[in-house]
Amino acid sequence: MASPSDPVPTAQPGDSSAPAKPPGRRQRPQRPNYRHIHRFLLPVLVHPLPPLIPHNPLSVVSVLLSYLTYLIAPPQQEIYPAYFDWETSSVHVTDRKAIRALWEMGFFGKGNLSRSEPNWLEQEKKRRGLLGGLTSEEVTRQRRSERRELKLERARMEKLAIEERLKAEAAAREAAGEASVDPSSVSTTSGTNGTAPTTEKYSLRKAREARQLESHRSVAQEDGSKGSDSPGKKSPNGKTVRFSPVVQAKEFSSESAALFLPESSAVNGQKPIHEDALKNEEHLQLSNEEAFFLVYGLGALQIYDRRENSPVSTPSLLQLFCQHSSFPPRDSPDVDTDDTFLVSYVVYHHFRSLGWVVRSGVKFGVDYLLYNRGPVFSHAEFAVVVIPSYDHPYWSETEERKAHCARKQGRSWWWFHCVNRVQAQVRKTLVVCYVEIPPPTVADTRMSSGDIGALLGHYKVRELTIRRWVPNRTRD
């Protein structure tokens, strides 16, 4: 009996007794450590104090030293630069350090050349073969191709099982002669073991192996028919297909977007593109709500006017965003209390203050999506729709104001049913946020003094969670 101190024998590469890895299984690439990359929730500087233990003198001294260090050499909060683009009515960040910081600390903005995370340069290097691995689009395309193969293989095997059952029933009827035989009492056979054909749960690996076996058979049949007169390849419908030498030397799928040649080969006498020749043409695009939250709420962003190349103050930035909340932009710098940007920002600031990661929900037909930690960790749990609410008596004094309120907050049941149905299909909970709009006199008073905090304090947010009721799922 071996003792615990004995060394554990390890399998050598040439040892036949070592357990072999199952064929056809592809090793997954190692994912980045997102817990470490996104360990900061917001792009703000946080100084945690050491724990204070009253009966421990060293703990008290440590806390005093921390305070003293902070008073003598206070750390500076890093402010990232950005500029306002008048053509797209959005805020752009071009500094590479600021792009990574704003994305990794709070998931702000999106890459203008990417779906979400600004990683166009890395994806382009992978696409051109300068980096190892596959791009996210190629991984998605490969996964969809494997699912398609699984469905086709499953349908083919089910079709074969049905054909074998019909053949067995026909053979049983012929053996019985003219006597009537109940088809349900006939014991069908599948293969040579005499068992009934059952629908097997096929995996992606089995589908891939079956597809490879089928391709090997087709190659063998083509090798056997090479003695024919036609030099081209025969397609299933009898037509001759001719391929160029480049296509014959390179195997590619029909779903691929481009044909990538080896790096050593030069196309039309041109040299292959190296990694140093690539220039990052991507910038981070922030929505107006995200930019104003970073400027006013956190103080981590400074927005410059691209025309005058000068920084924009916070009150002027609010007026600028309110002007560009509609298309075409308004000429008047006045701020209305029911402005689209102001109402949306109130909801954005509300959920960001509660610790949610707020992202745009335009692809699901809503205003915002709420993530618990971020899009790289899990899917969004809630979908938010913003609706202004005019409960103040000022908005019901005249008929003109009543018509204005009905036009701003009017929603139909058809619209509500469509939005709720979409969120139920993607497994998200619909949240309707009613924002109570104060009278316009509040904005005139507060904006004249530049007190944005007092202006936002007059807004109230009411949340209403709605779930779609499905009869066959909620019978209890």
ChimeraX attribute file (.defattr): number of C-alpha atoms within 10 A of each C-alpha:
attribute: neighborCount
match mode: 1-to-1
recipient: residues
	/A:1	3
	/A:2	7
	/A:3	6
	/A:4	7
	/A:5	6
	/A:6	7
	/A:7	8
	/A:8	8
	/A:9	6
	/A:10	8
	/A:11	11
	/A:12	9
	/A:13	7
	/A:14	7
	/A:15	9
	/A:16	9
	/A:17	8
	/A:18	11
	/A:19	8
	/A:20	7
	/A:21	7
	/A:22	7
	/A:23	8
	/A:24	11
	/A:25	9
	/A:26	8
	/A:27	6
	/A:28	6
	/A:29	8
	/A:30	6
	/A:31	6
	/A:32	8
	/A:33	8
	/A:34	12
	/A:35	11
	/A:36	9
	/A:37	11
	/A:38	19
	/A:39	11
	/A:40	15
	/A:41	15
	/A:42	22
	/A:43	24
	/A:44	16
	/A:45	12
	/A:46	10
	/A:47	9
	/A:48	7
	/A:49	11
	/A:50	13
	/A:51	10
	/A:52	14
	/A:53	11
	/A:54	9
	/A:55	8
	/A:56	9
	/A:57	10
	/A:58	12
	/A:59	15
	/A:60	15
	/A:61	12
	/A:62	15
	/A:63	16
	/A:64	14
	/A:65	13
	/A:66	14
	/A:67	13
	/A:68	12
	/A:69	12
	/A:70	12
	/A:71	10
	/A:72	8
	/A:73	8
	/A:74	10
	/A:75	12
	/A:76	7
	/A:77	12
	/A:78	13
	/A:79	17
	/A:80	20
	/A:81	17
	/A:82	24
	/A:83	21
	/A:84	24
	/A:85	15
	/A:86	13
	/A:87	6
	/A:88	10
	/A:89	18
	/A:90	17
	/A:91	23
	/A:92	24
	/A:93	23
	/A:94	15
	/A:95	14
	/A:96	12
	/A:97	10
	/A:98	19
	/A:99	25
	/A:100	16
	/A:101	18
	/A:102	22
	/A:103	21
	/A:104	21
	/A:105	16
	/A:106	22
	/A:107	23
	/A:108	25
	/A:109	25
	/A:110	23
	/A:111	20
	/A:112	18
	/A:113	16
	/A:114	15
	/A:115	10
	/A:116	15
	/A:117	20
	/A:118	21
	/A:119	18
	/A:120	19
	/A:121	17
	/A:122	13
	/A:123	20
	/A:124	16
	/A:125	19
	/A:126	17
	/A:127	18
	/A:128	17
	/A:129	18
	/A:130	15
	/A:131	14
	/A:132	10
	/A:133	14
	/A:134	16
	/A:135	17
	/A:136	11
	/A:137	11
	/A:138	17
	/A:139	12
	/A:140	12
	/A:141	14
	/A:142	15
	/A:143	13
	/A:144	12
	/A:145	14
	/A:146	17
	/A:147	15
	/A:148	14
	/A:149	18
	/A:150	21
	/A:151	16
	/A:152	14
	/A:153	20
	/A:154	19
	/A:155	12
	/A:156	12
	/A:157	16
	/A:158	16
	/A:159	12
	/A:160	14
	/A:161	18
	/A:162	13
	/A:163	12
	/A:164	17
	/A:165	19
	/A:166	14
	/A:167	14
	/A:168	17
	/A:169	21
	/A:170	13
	/A:171	12
	/A:172	16
	/A:173	17
	/A:174	11
	/A:175	10
	/A:176	11
	/A:177	9
	/A:178	8
	/A:179	9
	/A:180	8
	/A:181	13
	/A:182	9
	/A:183	13
	/A:184	8
	/A:185	8
	/A:186	13
	/A:187	14
	/A:188	20
	/A:189	17
	/A:190	16
	/A:191	10
	/A:192	6
	/A:193	7
	/A:194	10
	/A:195	11
	/A:196	13
	/A:197	16
	/A:198	10
	/A:199	10
	/A:200	9
	/A:201	7
	/A:202	13
	/A:203	14
	/A:204	18
	/A:205	15
	/A:206	16
	/A:207	20
	/A:208	16
	/A:209	13
	/A:210	15
	/A:211	16
	/A:212	12
	/A:213	12
	/A:214	12
	/A:215	12
	/A:216	12
	/A:217	12
	/A:218	12
	/A:219	12
	/A:220	11
	/A:221	11
	/A:222	13
	/A:223	10
	/A:224	10
	/A:225	13
	/A:226	12
	/A:227	9
	/A:228	8
	/A:229	7
	/A:230	12
	/A:231	11
	/A:232	13
	/A:233	15
	/A:234	14
	/A:235	9
	/A:236	7
	/A:237	6
	/A:238	8
	/A:239	10
	/A:240	12
	/A:241	11
	/A:242	13
	/A:243	10
	/A:244	7
	/A:245	8
	/A:246	10
	/A:247	11
	/A:248	10
	/A:249	10
	/A:250	11
	/A:251	9
	/A:252	13
	/A:253	9
	/A:254	7
	/A:255	10
	/A:256	11
	/A:257	9
	/A:258	10
	/A:259	12
	/A:260	12
	/A:261	15
	/A:262	11
	/A:263	14
	/A:264	8
	/A:265	11
	/A:266	12
	/A:267	10
	/A:268	6
	/A:269	7
	/A:270	8
	/A:271	11
	/A:272	15
	/A:273	14
	/A:274	12
	/A:275	14
	/A:276	6
	/A:277	8
	/A:278	11
	/A:279	8
	/A:280	12
	/A:281	10
	/A:282	18
	/A:283	21
	/A:284	27
	/A:285	25
	/A:286	21
	/A:287	17
	/A:288	24
	/A:289	21
	/A:290	20
	/A:291	25
	/A:292	23
	/A:293	18
	/A:294	22
	/A:295	19
	/A:296	18
	/A:297	15
	/A:298	13
	/A:299	16
	/A:300	20
	/A:301	23
	/A:302	19
	/A:303	25
	/A:304	19
	/A:305	16
	/A:306	13
	/A:307	10
	/A:308	8
	/A:309	10
	/A:310	11
	/A:311	15
	/A:312	17
	/A:313	13
	/A:314	16
	/A:315	15
	/A:316	13
	/A:317	21
	/A:318	21
	/A:319	19
	/A:320	22
	/A:321	24
	/A:322	22
	/A:323	23
	/A:324	19
	/A:325	17
	/A:326	13
	/A:327	8
	/A:328	8
	/A:329	14
	/A:330	13
	/A:331	9
	/A:332	10
	/A:333	13
	/A:334	14
	/A:335	19
	/A:336	21
	/A:337	22
	/A:338	21
	/A:339	17
	/A:340	18
	/A:341	21
	/A:342	21
	/A:343	22
	/A:344	21
	/A:345	18
	/A:346	20
	/A:347	25
	/A:348	23
	/A:349	18
	/A:350	14
	/A:351	15
	/A:352	18
	/A:353	11
	/A:354	8
	/A:355	15
	/A:356	19
	/A:357	23
	/A:358	28
	/A:359	22
	/A:360	17
	/A:361	17
	/A:362	10
	/A:363	9
	/A:364	15
	/A:365	16
	/A:366	20
	/A:367	19
	/A:368	25
	/A:369	26
	/A:370	26
	/A:371	20
	/A:372	15
	/A:373	19
	/A:374	20
	/A:375	17
	/A:376	12
	/A:377	12
	/A:378	10
	/A:379	16
	/A:380	22
	/A:381	15
	/A:382	20
	/A:383	27
	/A:384	25
	/A:385	22
	/A:386	22
	/A:387	20
	/A:388	20
	/A:389	21
	/A:390	22
	/A:391	13
	/A:392	12
	/A:393	9
	/A:394	13
	/A:395	20
	/A:396	15
	/A:397	10
	/A:398	9
	/A:399	10
	/A:400	11
	/A:401	14
	/A:402	15
	/A:403	12
	/A:404	13
	/A:405	18
	/A:406	13
	/A:407	10
	/A:408	15
	/A:409	13
	/A:410	10
	/A:411	11
	/A:412	7
	/A:413	8
	/A:414	9
	/A:415	10
	/A:416	11
	/A:417	11
	/A:418	12
	/A:419	17
	/A:420	21
	/A:421	15
	/A:422	15
	/A:423	20
	/A:424	16
	/A:425	9
	/A:426	12
	/A:427	14
	/A:428	20
	/A:429	20
	/A:430	24
	/A:431	22
	/A:432	18
	/A:433	19
	/A:434	20
	/A:435	22
	/A:436	20
	/A:437	21
	/A:438	24
	/A:439	17
	/A:440	14
	/A:441	10
	/A:442	15
	/A:443	23
	/A:444	15
	/A:445	13
	/A:446	15
	/A:447	18
	/A:448	10
	/A:449	10
	/A:450	14
	/A:451	13
	/A:452	16
	/A:453	11
	/A:454	14
	/A:455	17
	/A:456	19
	/A:457	10
	/A:458	14
	/A:459	16
	/A:460	16
	/A:461	19
	/A:462	13
	/A:463	13
	/A:464	12
	/A:465	12
	/A:466	11
	/A:467	13
	/A:468	13
	/A:469	9
	/A:470	9
	/A:471	8
	/A:472	7
	/A:473	7
	/A:474	7
	/A:475	6
	/A:476	5
